[in-house]
Amino acid sequence: MAVFTQEVSKDGKDATQKSGIDKLIPGAKIDDFLFEPCGYSMNGLLPEGQYITIHVTPEPNCSYVSFESNVPQESYTGLIQRVLSTFKPGKVLMTIFANKESTAKDSHKDLDEFFDETKYCRMDHQFCSFKNYNLTYTFFTSRPVI
Ligand SMILES: C[S@@+](CC[C@H](N)C(=O)[O-])C[C@H]1O[C@@H](n2cnc3c(N)ncnc32)[C@H](O)[C@@H]1O
């Protein structure tokens, strides 16, 4: 998380490149900002109008990253893996909203199958089917090292 401090990065663009955020969703036009003395926010827009927004609080006592996007994907596995390898979080809450007609309508299967392959334990997993969309919520933590 040190990359999101002014001790390590000189500005938002520098933090975006050093952290690898610029590679999460290639092609996004990014507006980024590095706070004094630490903290980072970015908004990215894609040509079709989809967005990505990330906020980073790097202080060790309340370390937190939020990642939000409406980029439609048939599979979110690659994007999830890139987000996890960028931030290496200890705990993650993930929510996917998908309209029943959208390309992401089967994305809940990614969360069903994904975590067996990684160092994360799935602690909670819920699927809700509403009138016009589905919601999948997953909470996972780093596997304890034995
Ligand atoms: C990136 S901002 C975003 C907060 C927002 N509530 C979120 O997470 O969506 C939070 C980080 O920026 C730092 N920061 C520094 N100056 C700030 C300011 N004027 N307003 C908000 N955050 C600031 C905080 O210490 C923290 O590390």
The ligand as an ORCA input file, in Angstrom:
! r2SCAN-3c Opt
* xyz 0 1
  C      -9.041      7.958     -1.316
  S      -9.930      8.879     -0.123
  C     -11.516      8.137     -0.419
  C     -12.452      7.992      0.744
  C     -13.814      7.458      0.339
  N     -14.708      7.518      1.455
  C     -13.802      6.048     -0.195
  O     -13.091      5.159      0.247
  O     -14.563      5.798     -1.124
  C      -9.341      8.251      1.396
  C      -7.825      8.351      1.562
  O      -7.354      9.631      1.184
  C      -6.744     10.291      2.294
  N      -7.043     11.742      2.254
  C      -6.125     12.732      2.396
  N      -6.705     13.939      2.265
  C      -8.014     13.708      2.024
  C      -9.138     14.550      1.795
  N      -9.035     15.874      1.795
  N     -10.347     13.976      1.592
  C     -10.476     12.628      1.580
  N      -9.453     11.767      1.788
  C      -8.235     12.303      2.009
  C      -7.283      9.585      3.533
  O      -6.377      9.711      4.606
  C      -7.392      8.146      3.005
  O      -6.134      7.507      3.015
*
